Amino acid sequence: MKRIYFTVTNDLTYDQRMHRICTSLAHAGYDVTLVGREWKHSLPLQQRPFAQKRLRCLFNKSFLFYAEYNLRLLAFLLTKKMDAICAIDLDTILPGLFISRLKQIPRIYDAHEYFTELKEVRVRPLVKGFWTKVERFAVPKFDYGYTVSDGLAAEFQKKYGRNYPVIRNLPMLQVQRQEEVRQPFLVYQGAVNEARGFEYLIPAMKKIPYRLVVCGDGNYMNQLKQLIREQGVESRVELRGMLLPDLLRDIAAKASLGIGLAEKEGINQFHALPNKFLEYMHAGLPQIAMNFPEYQKINRQFKIAVLLDDLTIDGVAEAIHSAMDDQCLLADMHENAVKAREIYCWQNEEKHLLQFYQQLFS
């Protein structure tokens, strides 16, 4: 039985993508361990078909956190036996590189995003410079890897000559329950981070007579709370924080419209295929999204979203108004999402994952 270690910087509780990947590999006969970090507020880990380990850190943010976590991760991995190691994103790539060389095992880079093109990295010159050096040093040394969209795969091929296959972050197709009556409210599910369009969405809420439920947390949360106060829309915006997957699905099943905005600047945003776009699809939820390449591919086949060319306050407000006022459009997008999720689901996508690891160890 081949033993694989996966490394992330989150606390494992809400990482549905890694739950799917590790579960599929465990069911296929691999011995899988997922390693993350523990916060003071972390919930107890749920039992899963793979091993889980969380490391405690003294620092919770900034460079000190990344430095401490990477050192603790390296020390932990040194004592473990493994046949391969997979670093998820750039913030755990260095321990993966060093351990693979020391133990002479295959190393895999799981590029869930183009890390140096995240806005919180891209607009900070010192931070950008540091992670760019890490990227240039480490990524060319990872012959094996995969990413989540054709656009990001093309970027890795162009920049580093890495031919990474695409394994999309598709949700598991669930046994469908009885349809609930949709309620007239909007939902945003996902990371509350920079470049997610909140600077346009929150002012637009002054013109929208519906409630917005925000499910998630991230590095923009303090600014979001301030923006809500400044725009005087406290009564229309509800912040629910981080929620477990079952509750997220319940909320999406009741909402009328999902919101998934993003700024066009930056390779990562433009070529991403975000979780929320796919989760809304699996909830049968019509949505407002961006007219970016990965959204376009699915939307040409199944019109499940209204796609915006640009972000403006008036444009966001008009798109939401037009969709919410057109019950036929909402019904069509719902029916298309129901059809699309039968194709765009993890049961189909995991075949590519299993093929990748079978070839790796062959």
DAPE-V982107 format. One record per residue. PHI is phi in whole degrees, -180 to 180 (NA if undefined). NEAR is the number of other C-alpha atoms within 8 Angstrom. Layout:
PHI_NEAR + PHI_NEAR
This chain:
NA_5 + -77_8 + -108_12 + -122_13 + -108_12 + -116_12 + -125_11 + -134_14 + -108_9 + -92_8 + -96_11 + 79_13 + -61_9 + -105_8 + -84_8 + -64_7 + -61_7 + -71_9 + -60_8 + -66_10 + -61_10 + -68_12 + -66_11 + -61_10 + -70_12 + -64_12 + -67_8 + -85_7 + 104_8 + -88_11 + -94_11 + -114_13 + -128_13 + -107_15 + -114_13 + -139_14 + -123_15 + -107_11 + -101_9 + -62_4 + -97_4 + -63_8 + -75_5 + -59_4 + -70_7 + -83_5 + -67_4 + -138_6 + -77_7 + -135_11 + -78_8 + -133_9 + -141_9 + -117_10 + -102_11 + -89_7 + -128_11 + -81_6 + -101_7 + -113_8 + -157_7 + 69_6 + -60_6 + -61_9 + -63_12 + -62_10 + -65_8 + -64_11 + -64_12 + -64_11 + -69_9 + -65_9 + -64_10 + -62_11 + -63_8 + -65_8 + -69_8 + -58_7 + -92_6 + -105_6 + -90_5 + -156_10 + -104_9 + -164_12 + -133_15 + -122_13 + -93_15 + -92_14 + 69_14 + -71_12 + -77_9 + -128_13 + -75_12 + -67_11 + -58_11 + -62_13 + -66_12 + -66_8 + -65_13 + -64_13 + -70_8 + -64_6 + -91_6 + 56_7 + -126_10 + -64_9 + -121_14 + -125_13 + -110_14 + -97_11 + -91_12 + -68_8 + -154_10 + -91_11 + -56_9 + -73_10 + -104_11 + -65_11 + -61_9 + -65_7 + -97_12 + -62_12 + -91_7 + -115_8 + -55_8 + -68_6 + -65_9 + -59_12 + -63_8 + -64_8 + -70_10 + -66_9 + -65_8 + -61_10 + -61_10 + -66_8 + -75_8 + -95_11 + -57_9 + -61_10 + -89_7 + -104_12 + -68_8 + -105_9 + 179_11 + -155_13 + -140_15 + -107_15 + -154_13 + -62_9 + -63_10 + -69_15 + -60_15 + -65_8 + -65_8 + -67_12 + -68_11 + -69_8 + -86_6 + -126_8 + 68_8 + -93_10 + -94_7 + -86_11 + -69_8 + -101_10 + -125_12 + -74_9 + -87_10 + -87_10 + -68_10 + -73_8 + -71_10 + -90_4 + -63_4 + -80_4 + -90_4 + -63_4 + -60_5 + -93_6 + -71_5 + -69_8 + -105_7 + -78_8 + -141_11 + -101_13 + -135_14 + -118_11 + -122_11 + 137_9 + -66_7 + -92_11 + -117_10 + -63_9 + 72_8 + -97_10 + 81_11 + -66_9 + -64_7 + -102_11 + -67_11 + -67_12 + -61_10 + -64_12 + -64_12 + -65_10 + -105_7 + -116_9 + -86_6 + -130_9 + -85_11 + -113_11 + -106_12 + -104_12 + -114_14 + 151_13 + -152_12 + 167_8 + -76_8 + -105_10 + -63_10 + -63_7 + -65_7 + -63_9 + -61_8 + -66_8 + -63_10 + -61_12 + -66_9 + -62_6 + -87_9 + 66_7 + -116_11 + -57_8 + -76_6 + -108_9 + -121_11 + -113_10 + -99_8 + -99_9 + 73_8 + -75_7 + -127_10 + -70_8 + -54_8 + -62_6 + -71_8 + -59_11 + -65_9 + -62_8 + -67_9 + -64_12 + -72_12 + -101_10 + -73_14 + -98_13 + -153_12 + -96_15 + -114_11 + -143_12 + -91_11 + -161_10 + -73_11 + -78_7 + -68_6 + 101_11 + -60_9 + -62_12 + -63_12 + -70_11 + -105_13 + -76_12 + -126_12 + -68_7 + -56_9 + -63_9 + -59_11 + -79_11 + -66_9 + -60_13 + -56_14 + -71_12 + -86_11 + 66_13 + -98_16 + -57_15 + -149_13 + -104_15 + -139_14 + -102_13 + -84_9 + -104_8 + -55_9 + -70_12 + -67_11 + -59_9 + -58_8 + -74_9 + -70_10 + -68_7 + -83_6 + -136_10 + -73_12 + -114_13 + -147_10 + -92_11 + -101_8 + -97_10 + -76_6 + -141_7 + -103_11 + -140_7 + -62_10 + -66_7 + -66_9 + -66_12 + -61_13 + -65_8 + -63_11 + -68_10 + -57_9 + -61_8 + -68_11 + -68_10 + -85_6 + -112_8 + -65_8 + -67_6 + -63_8 + -61_12 + -66_8 + -65_10 + -66_14 + -63_12 + -64_9 + -66_12 + -64_17 + -62_12 + -72_9 + -65_10 + -67_11 + -69_8 + -98_7 + -91_10 + -141_12 + -66_12 + -57_8 + -86_8 + -74_12 + -63_11 + -59_8 + -69_8 + -63_10 + -65_11 + -64_8 + -60_8 + -74_8 + -64_8 + -69_7 + -59_6 + -90_5 + -78_4
